[in-house]
Every structure is written in C-alpha cells, then in structure tokens.
Amino acid sequence: MTVHIGPITREHAGEVMTVQRAAYLQEARRYGAWDLPPLVETLDEIRAHLSDGTPALGAFDGARLVGSVRSRVDGDRMEVARLAVAPDVQGGGVGRRLLQHITAQAPDEVEVVWLFTGAESDENLRFYESAGFVRTSEHLDAVGIRCVTLEQKVI
C-alpha cells in the first residue's frame, strides 16, 4: 500500500464521514456510547468544517481515502480533531503520518497543538505520547466520558 497525504476539501466530505464512522465504532463499543460526536456529525457539518480554511488532510491509497484529520485554530492554539484511519489499515503508520502532517501545517501563530482522547483508550494514549504529546488535564466530554487532554509545543 502506497499512501500519500494531501489536502481534503468539502468534496471529500462523504468519504471522510465513512472513514470517521468506521474508525470511531471501536471507541463507541469501548465506552458504550453510540452518540460520540464523530459518529453523529452530519455530512453538512463535515462540509462546513472542511470549508472553514483550517488545515484538513487525508491519507489516500490511490483514489481511496483511508484516513483523515482536521483541525481547529483558536489564537495560538490548534486542536487536532477527528483523526480517523480506516480499520483495515490501522497499525500501518497512516495515523502517525496524518498527525505529523497536520502538526506541521499549524499556522505561524500557533504555539501549542492539542487534542483529547478517552481516558480508557490506552492504545490512543500510547500513540499520542509516542508522538511527543504530553498529558495536561482530564475532563468529562459532552456524553459523559472521561477524557485526557494532551498537548505538544510547536517548534
């Protein structure tokens, strides 16, 4: 499999939704929460996010979208949002490449890149920490799941 990373636009919204839903089902099972935001996000919401000008990237195997990641910028901070990799290619480095590329695309004013994941998602926590992210806090998300916030300074 030869994967290349490139920008995604509103025209990719349907594919993004498909990959995102497939990827987040494991988390939904883990927490017994079928209303996780990535699972209930509408096609119009994805299109709007992909049109807002913040960095958004896809991982493509030929024409097939096998992963995606989006961001939200607020002043000197950028959130890594909705990192998703198709289940059949997870574990092959696609997520790591997406994370590296989205971090590298942070606008000049961004000093900190941050994200959050479920506190019981041990694989995710190991993945983010191995990529240089550091745990900074915990909170309950909108559906009552305990989450860990991780940050990385932009160099």
C-alpha positions in Angstrom: 0.0 0.0 0.0 1.4 3.4 -1.0 -0.3 6.2 0.9 0.1 9.8 0.2 -1.1 12.7 2.4 -2.9 15.6 0.8 -5.5 18.3 1.5 -9.1 17.4 1.7 -12.0 19.7 0.8 -15.8 19.7 1.1 -15.9 17.4 -1.9 -14.3 14.7 0.3 -17.0 15.0 3.0 -18.8 11.7 2.2 -15.6 9.7 2.2 -14.5 11.5 5.4 -17.8 10.6 7.1 -17.4 6.9 6.0 -13.9 6.6 7.3 -14.6 8.5 10.5 -17.7 6.4 11.4 -15.9 3.1 10.7 -12.9 4.3 12.8 -14.8 5.5 15.8 -17.0 2.4 16.2 -14.3 0.8 18.3 -14.4 3.7 20.7 -18.2 3.6 20.8 -18.0 -0.1 21.8 -15.4 0.6 24.4 -17.4 3.3 26.2 -20.9 2.0 25.3 -21.6 5.4 23.8 -23.1 5.3 20.3 -23.6 9.1 20.3 -19.9 10.1 20.2 -19.6 13.4 18.3 -17.6 11.8 15.4 -20.4 9.2 14.9 -23.3 11.7 14.9 -21.6 14.5 12.9 -23.7 15.3 9.9 -22.5 15.5 6.3 -23.3 19.2 6.3 -21.3 19.7 9.5 -18.3 18.0 7.9 -18.7 20.0 4.7 -18.8 23.2 6.8 -15.7 22.3 8.7 -13.8 21.3 5.5 -14.7 24.8 4.1 -13.6 26.9 7.0 -10.0 27.3 5.9 -8.3 25.4 8.8 -5.9 22.6 7.9 -7.6 19.3 6.9 -5.7 16.4 5.5 -6.5 13.0 4.0 -4.4 9.8 3.6 -5.0 8.3 0.1 -4.2 4.8 -1.1 -4.6 5.6 -4.8 -8.1 7.2 -5.0 -9.3 5.7 -1.8 -9.4 7.8 1.3 -8.0 5.6 4.1 -7.6 8.3 6.8 -8.4 11.9 7.7 -7.6 14.6 10.2 -9.0 18.1 10.7 -8.1 21.0 13.0 -9.5 24.0 14.7 -7.4 27.1 15.3 -8.0 29.4 18.2 -5.4 32.1 18.5 -2.1 30.5 19.4 -3.6 27.0 19.9 -4.6 24.4 17.3 -6.8 21.4 18.1 -6.2 18.2 16.2 -9.7 16.9 15.6 -11.3 13.8 14.2 -8.1 11.8 13.5 -9.5 8.7 11.8 -8.0 5.7 10.0 -10.0 3.0 8.2 -10.0 -0.1 10.4 -8.4 -2.3 7.7 -5.3 -0.2 7.5 -4.9 0.8 11.2 -1.5 0.0 12.7 0.3 0.7 9.4 1.6 4.2 10.2 -1.2 6.2 8.5 -2.4 7.8 11.7 1.2 8.8 12.7 1.8 10.4 9.3 -1.5 12.3 9.4 -0.7 13.6 12.9 2.8 14.7 11.8 1.5 16.4 8.7 -1.4 18.2 10.5 1.0 19.5 13.2 3.4 20.7 10.5 0.5 22.6 8.9 -0.2 24.7 12.0 -0.4 28.4 11.1 2.6 30.5 12.2 0.8 32.0 15.2 0.1 28.5 16.7 2.4 27.7 19.7 0.5 24.6 21.1 -1.2 21.8 19.3 -3.6 19.9 21.5 -6.1 17.0 21.3 -8.1 14.7 23.6 -8.9 11.1 23.7 -10.8 8.8 26.1 -9.1 8.1 29.4 -9.6 4.3 28.9 -8.2 4.4 25.3 -4.8 3.0 26.3 -3.7 2.4 22.7 -4.6 6.0 21.7 -2.8 7.4 24.7 0.4 5.4 24.0 0.2 6.5 20.3 -0.1 10.2 21.2 2.6 10.1 23.9 4.9 8.3 21.5 4.4 11.2 19.1 5.5 13.7 21.7 2.2 14.8 23.2 2.1 15.2 27.0 -1.0 14.8 29.2 -2.1 18.1 30.7 -5.6 17.6 32.1 -8.7 15.4 32.3 -12.4 16.4 31.7 -15.8 14.8 31.1 -16.9 15.3 27.5 -20.4 16.1 26.2 -21.6 12.5 26.6 -20.0 11.9 30.0 -16.8 10.1 29.0 -13.7 10.8 31.0 -11.1 12.3 28.5 -7.5 13.2 28.7 -6.2 16.3 27.0 -2.7 16.1 25.6 -0.5 18.9 24.2 2.6 19.5 22.2 4.6 22.7 21.8 5.1 23.8 18.2 8.8 24.3 17.4 
